[in-house]
Amino acid sequence: MMQNVHLAPETDEDDLYSGYNDYNPTYDTEELENDTAFQQAVRTSHGRRPPITAKIPNTAATRPIATGYGSKTSLTSSLGRPMTGAIQDGVARPMTAVRAAGFTKAALRGSAFDPLGQSRGPAPPLEAKNEDSPEEKIRQLEKKVNELVEESCIANSCGDLKLALEKAKDAGRKERVLVRQREQVTIPENINLDLTYSVLFNLASQYSANEMYAEALNTYQVIVKNKMFSNAGRLKVNMGNIYLKQRNYSKAIKFYRMALDQIPSVHKEMRIKIMQNIGVTFIKTGQYSDAINSFEHIMSMAPNLKAGFNLILSYFAVGDREKMKKAFQKLIAVPLEIDEDDKYISPSDDPHTNLVIEAIKNDHLRQMERERKAMAEKYIMTAAKLIAPVIETSFAIGYDWCVEVVKASQYVELANDLEINKAITYLRQKDFNQAVETLKMFEKKDSRVKSAAATNLSFLYYLENEFAKANSYADLAVNSDRYNPSALTNKGNTVFASGDYEKAAEFYKEALRNDSSCTEALYNIGLTYKKLNRLDEALDCFLKLHAILRNSAQVLYQIANVYEIMEDPNQSIEWLMQLISLVPTDSRALSKLGELYDNEGDKSQAFQYYYESYRYFPSNIEVIEWLGAYYIDTQFCEKAIKYFERAALIQPTQVKWQLMVASCYRRSGNYQKALDTYKEIHRKFPENVECLRFLVRLCTDIGLKEVQEYATKLKRLEKMKEIREQRIKSGRDSSGSSRSKREGSAGSDSGQNSSSSSKGERLSAKLRSLPGTNEPYESSSNKEIDASYVDPLGPQTERPKTAAKKRIDEDDFADEELGDDLLPE
């Protein structure tokens, strides 16, 4: 048996882990079948002998076995086998276990120590996903639904509402497929309710954005009626918003109140917004007392600008003066909760501090503060202009009360603006003296207010054609604030009026450098360049202005006029067509189109536009003259009669229109009517030679006895005409000065047929020179009809635009401020 006993080998003392993988093969149970000694012991009595404890020197004594006589005997192995831990040849073997913990049999006998298993090589590859499994399909479909919802929201934020709705519908379809597949694989409790809620809510929002209100309401109903969705009741606010857009105010109030009941009191801000919507809805229905209750509650719980402003409007609607004053004071007292401007001023020269202040001076938070302050000033100014005329016996006293209240608040700078609005109110009431006096009070105020008041004063004096005073106040406005574009524009206007166009252009350019959105300055530069005959630059200015003001009739006319001056009638006609599409009843624009078509030789188009112009404004002499000449040229003399009769009514002292009426009767063959007309003309204008000639001829043709009388008068007038011509001829030889004077007198006498014509009236050569007594009755041609054109925008179109600080025709009432104020969906 000793051949199976292996002693522990000697090991290096430095190797602390050596021998732990080796153990006595006696304890190798797998080799017991081949162990002869073990098998012999099992078959004989050796296996039934008591065990013998091993003896280790210096560690433990041999356990003796007691006898009946009290003696003790040490026992050793009956086989002579060394015990575990015994000393072999003076060498102690280390303690070992039967099998090392954490190690396998493969690590026996000569294997290296490898506790991390690095000798086994790389790990086997991961198992591939089974994409055909139901769980994986559900996971992929859920991911696709989330992506569609995100794409729908992004498309909505970009303004593509149609695409957003399509994505939302697609997400809804895929989500229903996902629910069915999940029900087949798992139990219903594992359905993703959050995903279902987000899909339905997004779909309802997109329906509402696309104004498909019925579908949106149905989708919201699905969400609200599902008890599995928590807090779905607050979506009734959105349903109320839809009913408000549909002007179904009773249902809107009903759903707002239902939503208010389902929102806990801890959500104070949400409840305030819903109550504000309820108040706005009451205003729209005319239930001002209920609206007042809602807004009063808001102002007592959480005052804000919108609620305060709407409260003032409600009191204004019911006419309660005292309550209007109290509501205005509440509006003034609403805290803005913004930082003071001093925060953005560096207190020291520390570069780090200056850098930080420069960074936050125009960041998003600062911009939000500016917007909030601007909104507050707008509400306060509008409310003051609304209530000032009604809270006191006169609007002046009302304005004074508002100014005092504003001065005692945090909006001190608005007091001056209210004073300027007071002056503008005087202007609306045609009280120019009071307006001027009010504005003059600001001459000793700070520079900003002084510049605004001086700008308005310059504007007023310019409109009254008092250019000296306008220039004085324009200088004051510019000196007070050199960067005020309105002041620079008015200064340019006064220089323009004096004829210094180059200098005026410089002021307009400076105004544009200070404010590139000053359209008045840009328009006036175009007019200035047109005066300087710099047509390309003028056209460039007007085209830039057209890009800013797409629907400005003035700009369109100026572009057409510049093209006409540049001798490009086609472009001029095209721009005039755009003009009449904006103002189809502008008679001047229509007559200008007729003139351009007439110059191009298109008589039919010219007649159409001249006729449209006459229909909208039947008192334009040039249009009447052209239409009458057109009918004469086309041999419809009887149709021309009504136009010349209207001209005779407009200018009764002009004999030519009455002569044309008689001529039309004569050309159409109505000689008796023509004779009566000539007699009436002779009675009114007895010295008209042309009228007497036609009377002599008609009386001769008809065989009347009055022919001798008219012939005598005609000879006398012709003799007087000859005497005048001789006097003119003799006077021409005497002196140049008297000659020029008498030439003018003779010229006026020579044209007896138009002796009473108004100064500067343009007459057609054909209409002035009627046929003589021996000439046939031929119609006059209209080829030389050159009707002068007046600017369709009135005689002041070429006048530079003024830039008042406040528009006089501005409607200051704030009814439009009653917005829906709906909650964001």
DOBA-104876 format. One record per residue (C-alpha): x, y, z. Coordinates in steps of 0.25 Angstrom, whole numbers, plus 5000, padded with zeros to 4 digits. Layout:
// DOBA-104876
XYZ/...
END
This chain:
// DOBA-104876
500050005000/501250095002/501450114987/500150194987/500650294998/501250414992/502050515000/501950654999/503150704991/504050814996/503650954991/504251084991/503951155004/503651284996/502551214988/501451234997/500351174988/501151044985/500550914988/499150954989/498750874977/499450754982/498850654992/499050514997/498450414987/497950334998/496750424998/496550414983/495250334984/495150324969/496350224970/495850144981/495350034972/496850004968/497350024982/497749884986/497949915001/496649985002/495849864995/496549775005/496149855017/494749855012/494749705011/495449675024/495349725038/496349835036/495149925032/494549905045/495649945054/495650075061/496350195055/497650235060/497950385062/499250435055/500350475064/501050605061/502250645069/502250765077/500750795074/499950685080/500150565089/499750425085/498450395090/498550275099/497450165101/497050145115/497149995120/496449935132/497749945140/497850095137/498950085128/499050165115/499550105101/499850185089/499350135076/499850145062/499350105049/499249955047/499749975033/500950055037/500350175029/500750315032/499650405037/499250525031/500150645035/501250545040/502650575038/503350505027/504850505027/504850625036/504050705025/502750755029/501650755018/500650875017/499250855021/498350825009/496950805007/496250684999/495950774988/496250924987/495051014987/494851084974/495750994966/495450874957/496050744955/496650784942/497550884950/498350764957/499750724955/500650824949/499650924944/499951074946/499251164956/498151234948/497051284957/496451384946/496351274935/497151354925/497751224919/496451184914/496451284903/495351384898/493951374903/492951314893/492151414884/490851464889/489551394884/488951474872/487651534875/486451464870/485751574862/484551484859/484151474874/482851544878/483551624889/484551684879/483551724869/482751794880/483951864885/484251914871/482851954868/482852034881/484152104877/483552144863/482252204870/483152294879/483952334867/482652374859/482152454871/483452534872/483452554857/481952614858/482352704869/483552754862/482752774849/481752854857/482852944863/483352974849/482053014844/481752894835/480352864841/479952764830/481152684832/481052684847/479552634845/479952524836/481052474846/480152484857/479152394850/480152294846/480652284860/479152254865/479052144854/480352074859/480052094873/478652014871/479451904865/480451904876/479351894886/478751774879/480051704878/480351724893/479051674897/479351544889/480651524896/480551574910/479451604920/478651734918/479251794930/480551814923/480051904913/480852044912/479752144916/480752264915/481052234901/479552224898/479252354905/480352424898/479952374884/478452414886/478852554892/479752584881/478752544871/477652634877/478652754878/478952734863/477452734859/477252864867/478452924860/477852894847/476552944851/475852814850/475152844863/474152724862/475252624861/476052684872/474852684882/474552544879/475952504882/475952584895/474652514899/475352374897/476452424907/475552484917/474552374918/475652264920/475852244935/477152184933/477852314930/478152394942/477952544942/477252544928/476152634933/477052754932/476952734917/475552794917/476352924917/476752904903/475352854900/474852994905/475853064896/475352994884/473853034888/474353174890/474953174876/473653124870/472953234878/472153134886/472353214899/471353144908/472053014905/473453074907/473053124921/472452994924/473752914921/474653024927/473853004940/473952854939/475452864938/475552964949/474752864958/475752754955/477052834957/477452834972/477652964979/479152934980/479252964965/478953114968/479553164955/478753074946/477453104953/477753254951/477953234936/476653164935/475953264943/476553374933/475953294921/474653284928/474653444930/475053464915/473853374911/472853454919/473353584913/473153524899/471753484903/471453624909/471353574923/472153674929/471753664944/472253514943/473453554936/473753654947/473553554958/474653464951/475653574949/475453624963/475753494969/476953484961/477453614965/477253584979/477953444978/479053464968/479053604961/479553604947/479553704935/478553634926/477553614937/477653764942/477453814928/476253724925/475653774938/475853924934/475153884920/473953814928/473753934937/473854024924/472753944918/471853964930/472254104931/472654104946/473654224947/474054204961/474354054959/475154094947/476054174955/476254064965/476553964955/477554054948/478254074961/478253924963/478853904949/479954014953/480253934965/480453794958/481953764961/482853734949/483853644956/484953694947/486353744951/486653894951/487553954939/488553984949/488953844950/489553844936/490453964939/491853924943/492153984957/493653964955/494753954945/494953804948/495053734934/494453604939/493253674944/493053764932/493153634923/492053564931/491153694930/491353704915/490953554914/489653564922/489353704916/488553644904/488353504908/487053424907/486653464921/486953614919/486053604906/484953544913/485053654924/484953764913/483753694906/483053684920/483353834922/482853874908/481553794910/481353864924/481553994918/480653964906/479453924915/479654044924/479654144913/478454074906/477654074919/477954214922/477554264908/476354184909/475854234922/476354374922/475254434914/474154374923/474554374937/474454524938/473654634933/474654654922/475754574915/476854674920/476454654934/476454504932/477854514926/478354594938/477854494948/478454374940/479754454939/479854474954/479554334957/480654284948/481654384954/481454324967/481654184962/482854104957/482554154943/482954294944/483454304930/482154284924/481554414930/482254494919/481654394908/480254414914/480454564913/480854554898/479654464896/478854574902/479354664891/478954564881/477554554886/477454704885/477854694870/476754584868/475754694873/476354794863/476854884875/478254914869/478555024878/478354944891/479154824884/480354924882/480254984896/480354844902/481554804893/482254934896/482254894911/483254794908/484354884903/484954894917/484854744920/485954634918/486554614904/485754494900/484354554903/484854684898/485154624885/483854544884/483054674886/483854754877/483754654866/482254664867/482254814867/483054814854/482154714848/480954804851/481554934846/482054854833/480554814831/480154954832/481255004822/481955084833/483255034829/484055134837/483455084850/483554944845/485054954842/485255024856/484654904864/485254804855/486654864859/486254854873/485754714872/487054674865/487954744875/487254684887/487354544881/488254524869/487854384868/486354404866/486054364852/484754434853/485354564856/486454544845/485254514835/484554644838/485754724837/486054664823/484554704820/484754844823/486054854815/485354774804/484254884804/485354994802/485854924790/487154874795/487054734791/488454684793/488454734807/487054664809/487554534804/488754544815/487754554826/486954444821/488154354820/488554384834/487154344839/487254214832/488654194838/488054214852/486854124849/486854034836/485354014838/484954164836/484054144823/483754294823/485254334821/485454224810/484154274803/484654414803/486054384798/485354324786/484554454784/485854534786/486654454775/485454464766/485554614767/487054604765/486754524752/487554404758/486454314753/487254184755/487554214770/486054254772/485554124766/486554044775/485954124787/484554094784/484753944780/485453934794/484253994800/483253904792/484053784798/483653844812/482253894809/481653794800/480353864799/480654004799/479854084788/480854204789/482054114786/481454044775/481054174768/482454234770/483054114763/482154124752/482354274750/483954254750/483754144739/482954244731/483954354733/485054254728/484154224716/483854084719/482254084717/482153934718/482753924732/481954054736/480653984732/481053854739/481253934752/479954014750/479253884749/479753834762/479353974768/477853964763/477853814768/478053884782/477154004780/476153974768/475354094770/476554194769/476154284757/477454344755/478154214754/477154164744/477254294736/478754284736/478654144730/477754194719/478754304716/479854194715/479054104706/478654224697/480054264695/480354114691/479254124681/478254034688/476954114687/476054004692/476853974705/477054124707/475554144706/475254034716/476154104727/475654244724/474254194725/474554124738/475154254743/473954334739/473054244746/473754254759/474054404758/473154474747/473754614750/475154594744/475154694732/476354624725/475554484725/474354554720/475054624709/475754494704/474454414705/473654524697/474754534686/474754374685/473254374682/473454484672/474654404665/473754284665/472654354658/471654344671/471454494673/470154474680/470854394691/471954504693/470854604696/470654554710/472154564713/472254714708/470954754715/471554704728/472854774725/471954904723/471354884737/472754864743/473354994736/472155084732/473055194728/473755114718/473055144705/473755024697/472954914704/471654984700/472254994686/472554854686/471154814690/470554894678/471554834669/471154694673/469754734670/470154784657/470954664653/469854574656/468854644647/468054704658/468154854652/466954914660/467554864673/468954914669/468355054665/467655064678/468955034685/469755134677/468755244680/468855204695/470355214694/470255354687/469355404698/470355364709/471655404700/471155514690/472655534686/472955394682/473355394667/473255244665/471855244670/471355354661/472055284649/471255154651/469955234654/470155304640/470355174633/469255104640/468255214637/468655224623/468555074621/467155074628/466755204621/466455284634/466255434634/467255454646/468455424636/468555574633/468655614648/469655504651/470455544639/470555694643/470955654657/472055564651/472555674642/472655774654/473355674663/474355634651/474655784649/474855804664/475855694663/476555754652/476755884660/477255814672/478255744663/478755874657/478855934671/479755814675/480555824662/480855974665/481055954680/482155844676/482955944669/482956044680/483555974692/483955834696/483255844710/481955894705/482055804693/482055684702/480955734710/480055764698/480455634692/479855564704/478555654703/478455624688/478655484690/477555474700/476655554690/476955474678/476455344684/474955394686/474455254686/475255224699/475355364705/474855314719/475755194720/476355174733/477855204735/478755084732/477654994726/478254904715/477354894703/477354804691/477754874678/476654794671/475554844681/476054984681/476055004666/474654974661/474254974646/474055104639/472755144633/473155094619/473754964624/472954834624/472454774637/473554674640/473854614653/475054654661/476154554663/476554514677/478054494673/478454614680/477654594693/478754594704/477954594717/478854634728/479054534739/478954564754/479554474764/478554364768/478954394783/478554534782/479454664780/480254624793/480854494787/482154564783/482254634797/483154564806/482554474817/482554534831/482954454843/482154494855/482554424868/481054374869/480154354858/478954444859/478054344852/478354234862/477254164869/477654164883/476454084888/476853944893/475653854889/476553774881/477353744894/476353644898/477053524893/476653384896/477853364906/477753214904/478653114911/479753054903/479352914898/
END
